[in-house]
Amino acid sequence: MELNLNFKYLYKIIFAGLILILSNCSFPEWEWEDLESDYDHVLNVMGMINLDPGNPSFIGLYRTTNLDELSQIFVGVDTVGYYEYDEKEEGSDEEGFWIIDSIYEPAALIKNAAVIISDDQENTWQFTFVDNFITVDTVYVDTTFSMYGYTFNWDTTFYDTNEIRINFYLDTTGTFKPQPNTNYFLTINANGYDPVTGTMRTPTYPTIIDSSLLDTIKSSSPYDVNWELNNNKQGYLTTELILPSSFGEQSLIDSSFYIRQYWCDIQYESSIDFIEGSATIDPHYCDDPEFNNLNPELYLIRLTAMDDNYYNYFIEGELEEYSNMLLDNSSTKGRSVGIEGGFGFFGSIASDYKIRVIIP
């Protein structure tokens, strides 16, 4: 007991001594220091050559930014539509109002660069900056009706236009038709920045063996996807429901909820090695009797081949927990893959897909 008391007493003396010493010490006054980045900005490239028909190849071009710089800048407004009041307000002649939306773009966006892609046959293509494109959807409405024994054929066609901002460099001539197993070279020159170059070799088109794939897939049972062997190395296998028929023309948000709620997020994605020749997919369907009456749905199975640059940036980068500007989770921000003189990547993909019917 005496030993314990001595330790307690000694501890109190040491603690009191430290308080006295610290109280008599004079510490320097801390001040915040303004740090300014003192470096030359470099270009950040997002280059994709897409061999899939109907999917354009593109080059996204940005610069590095300052720590205190806004990521987005206001560039204008877009007229969304006109809202008409159900009833006029008393004392007002206004019948409605226009709805406008603010338009922003990345502050680091580079629009005035010379972007050229060439191949090993000395063909060259000039890519041009495109900030947006306009789609026109034709909506046909059959308004045939009968009245007083007469039939009135009154058909109406509406044209719905949508402006989609992309901010990419594209081949606007329609002459760039990328080929498999071909070397492509990227050259970028922008005023005030070091030139950037890139090299890559496109993959071979993958081929899913259609005859080995079931016509109707049962969501509660695993199934195999087989492909032809070629000189591709790594790839990606994904599956997803096409917009469910149960929702008709309802929004993709509704259909996404439908998939998660009733099909247990049936989408599948995994990297594959082409030399293996096949992969087994388990759809992970909700095994609940309440959902056995779901309608059969169209089911997309996609096999994607990629060049080494794309694989190193997106697949290996994901595993190494870098940060990526394209994906929501961690991957490869700040790396250079297939790019010299800047950051980013210059890669290529080619896909094959099959559509099947999936049932509960």
N, C-alpha and C positions, 0 to 999 in steps of 0.2 A: 504493500500500500504506500509506503514511504517513497519507493522508487517511482511510482506513478505520479505522486504529488510533485516530486522534483522535476519530472519531465514537463508537467503542466506549467510549473513555475518558470522553467527555462524557456518554454515556448512563448509565454507572455512577455518575458524580458526581450527576446529576440524581435518579436512583433513590434513592441514599443520602440525599440531602437531603430527599426526600419522606418517607422513613421517619422521619427525625429530627423533621420538622415534625409529622407525624401522631402520633408518640409523645408529644409535648409538649402536644397539644391535649386539652382536656377536653370530652367529649361528654355531653349530658344522658342521664340514665338513662331508657330507654324502659319504659313501663308499658302494660299492656293496659287499654283503656277499655271499660267495659260500655255497650253501646248498647241503648237501649230505644226501641221504636217508639212514637211519640207522635202517633197519628192516630186518627180515628174509623173504625171498621170500616164497610164498605159491602157491599151485597148483590151476589152474583155469580149471574147467571141463565143457565140453559140451557133455552130455550124452543123447543119444536118443535110446529108444527101439521102433522099428517100427513094428507093426503087419501086415502091408500091404504086401501081397505077392510080391516078386520081389524087395522090397525096404529094404536094409540092415540096421540093427541096428549098431550103431557106438558110439565110445567114442573119443572125441577130447580132448587132454590134453596139457595144456600150463602152464607157470609159470607167476607170476607177474613180471613186468619189472621196470627198473630204469627210472627216468625222462629223462636222457640224452642218453638212449639206442635206437639204431636203431630198427625199427619195423620189417624190412626185412633184410635178409642176402643173399649174392650171394652163390649159391651152385654148379653151373656148367652151361653147355650150352646144348641145344637140337637142333639137326639137323632137320630143318623144311622141306627142300626140295632143289631141284636143279633148278636154273634158267638158261635156255639156250638162248644165244643170237640169235636173228633173223639173224643177219649177223656178221661175225667176224670183229673186228676192224683191220684196216690196220696195219700191222707190229706186230700183236699179234696172238699167237697160242691158246689163251684161247677161249674155246667154250661156257663158261658160268661160274657160280660161285654157291657155296653152300650157302644157307640161314640158319643162325643159330639164335636161340633165347636164351636169358639169362634166367636161372632158379633161382628163389628166393623162400625162405621159411620163415615163421615167426621166428624171433630170439628167441622167448620164447617157441618154440616147444619142447616138451618132448617126446623122442623116446624110451627110455629104461626102461619104467616103467612096473611093473607087474600089469596087469589089469584083474580082475576076476569078473564075474557076476554069481550069484547063485540065486536059487529060494527057495520057502518055502518047497520044497520037497527034499532039500539038493542036488540038481543037480548043478554042477558048469561048467563054460565054461571059458577058457583062451582066452582073446582077444589079438591079435598080431598087432604090428604096421605095417601099410602098407603105404608107401609113395606115390605109384602110381599104377595104373593098366593100362593094354594095351587092347584096343578094336580093333577087326579086322572086318572090313566091307567088305563083298564080293560084288563087282561091276561087273555085267554081261553085256557085250556089244555084241549085235548082229550086226555083220558087213557083213552080207550076201549081195552080189552084183552080178550083171550080166555084162558080157563083151563078145562081139563077139558071142552072142547067147549061151554062157555058164553061168551057175550059180555057184558061188563060195560061199560055206558055211564056213565062217571064223568067228567063235565065240571066243570071248576073255573074260577071267575072270581076273579081277584085285583084289588085296587084299590091302585095304587101312587101315593102322594101325595108331592108335591115342593113345598117352600116356597122361593120365589124372592124375594129382597130386591131392591127397586127404588128406594125412597126418592124417589119422584116425587109431584108433585101431578097428579091425574087427574080427569077428569069421571066421577064414580062413578054419575051418574044415567043415563048412556047417551043423553043428549039432545043432546050436542054433535056435530053432523054438519057438519064444515067444508066449505065450498063453494069452487069455483075462482073466480078473479077477484073476490075479496071482500076488503075491508079488515077487519083484525082489530086489536083494541087490548088491551093487557095492562096491568093495574093490580095492583101488589103493595104491601101494607102489612104491616110486621112491627115489633113493639115494639122500640124502641131503634135503629132504622135509618131512614134517609131513604127516603121512598117511591120506588118504581121504576115507570116506565111504559115501554111498548113499542108500536111500530106496525109493521105489515107488510101486504103484499097477496099473497094466495095466487096461485100460477101456474095456468095452464091445464093440464088433463090432456094429457100427450103421447100420441101414437098411433103405434105402429110399424105400418107397412104390411105386413100379414101376407102378402099375395099376392106380395110381392117378396122374401120370405125363403125360402131353400131349406128343404125339409122335412128333408133329411138333410145335415148339414154335414160336410165332409171336413176333418179336423184339419190336414192338410198344405197346404190351399189357402185363400187369402184369400177373404172373402165380404163382401158389402155389407149394411148395415142402413139402411133408408130409413124416414123418418117424415113425417107430415103437417106442413105449415107452419102455424104459429099465431102468437100474439103472445108466446110465450115467447122469452127471450133466450138464456140460458146453461143448460146441462144437463150430465148425466153419463151415460156409457154404460159398462155393466159386463157381463161374462159370467162364468159359473162352472159347473162341473160340479155337478149335484145328487148327493146321496150315492150313490157308485158301487154298482151292483148287484153288482159283483165282491166287495164286502165284506159284503153282506147287512146284518145288524144290528150289525156291529162298530162300534167307536167312531169318532167324528169325527176323532180323532187319527190312527187308522189310515188313514182315507179321505184325510185331508190329506196324509199321507206318500205314499199311492198316487198322488195327483194330481201331487205334485212329482216323484216318482221316475219315473213312467211317462208322464205327459202333459206334462211340462216346465212345470209351474205354468201351466196353460192359462188361468187367470183373466186377464181383460182389464179395464182401467179407464182411462178418459180423459175429460177435459172436452170438450164439444162445443158448437158454436154452432148453434142451431136453424135459423137462416136458411140454412144450408148444405144441409139436407134429407137428408143421408146421411153415412155414415162407412164406411170399409173396415176390417175386423178381420182380423188375421193371428193364428190361434190359437197359433203357435209350438210345434207338436208335435215330440216327439223323433223325428227321422228315423233310426230304428234298426230293422233287420229283426227284432230280438228282441222288439219291442213291437207288431208288426203283428197279433198275435193277440188284442189286447185286445178286451173286449166293447164293443159300442156302449153309450153312456151318454146319460142325459138331460142336456140342456144348456140353461141358463137365460140368456136375453138380456134385460137390463133397461135401460130408458131412463127417466131421472129428470129432471124439470123442477124448478126451484127459484126461489124469489123472490130479489130482489136481496140481502136480508140474508144468506141462507144462502150465496149465491155469494160475497159479499164476505168472509164469515167463514171458510168452509171452503176455497174454491178459491183466491181471491186471497190469502188469508192464508197458504196453503201456499206459494205462489210467493214471498211476501215473507218467509218464514222466521220467522214468529212461532211461539209455542208454544201448543199447543191441549190442553185438558183431555180431549177426547174421543178424539183420535187419538194413535197411538204416535209419530208423527214431529212435526217442528216445524210450528207454524201460529200460532194467534191468541190465546194466553192474554194477558189483560190488556187486551184491546180491548173496545169497546162498539159493537155493530152492531145497530141497531134498538132500542137500550135507552137510556133516559135515567135518570140518578140512580144508576147502578151499572155493573158490568161484565157481559160476557156477550153473548148474542145472542138474538134472537127471530125465527125463520125458519120456512120452510114448504117442503115437497116434495110432488110428485105423480108417480107412476110408472106405466108400462105395461111389461108383460113378455110374452115369448113363450117357449115351451118347444119345443125341437127335439131331434133325435137327432144325436149327434156320433160319428163313426167314425174309426179310425186312418187 
